[in-house]
Amino acid sequence: MADRRDPEALEREIERTRLELARTIDELADRVSPRKVAERSKRRLKEEAEQVARTARSFFYLQEPKDGEPGQINPKAVAVGVGVAVTLTALVLVRRRRRR
């Protein structure tokens, strides 16, 4: 049995499908565009860097600096810094002694 659809309705459906396909192709081209990929990567990297900076500030300061006033430094952060410095110094000295 042959489908006896209205030719005008069929043309409208074809045009609608063509427009949807064109829109989909444009979206795909936009997603894979090197410039757009670089912009998204740059934005994501910036957001992650800001998150790391916020986390570091919250670790190093009990109270963050405001309006040019010094913040209250976290004593644990100072202890960790001193510990790292002592450990690195010890490693350097041990390596120097082994080379002699």
Number of C-alpha atoms within 10 A of each C-alpha: 3 4 5 6 8 8 9 9 10 11 11 11 12 12 12 12 12 12 12 12 12 12 12 12 12 11 12 11 12 13 13 11 12 11 11 13 13 12 12 13 12 12 12 12 12 12 12 12 12 12 12 12 12 11 11 12 16 14 16 17 17 15 14 15 13 8 6 6 8 11 14 12 17 16 13 13 15 12 11 11 12 12 12 12 12 12 12 12 11 12 11 11 11 11 10 10 8 7 6 5
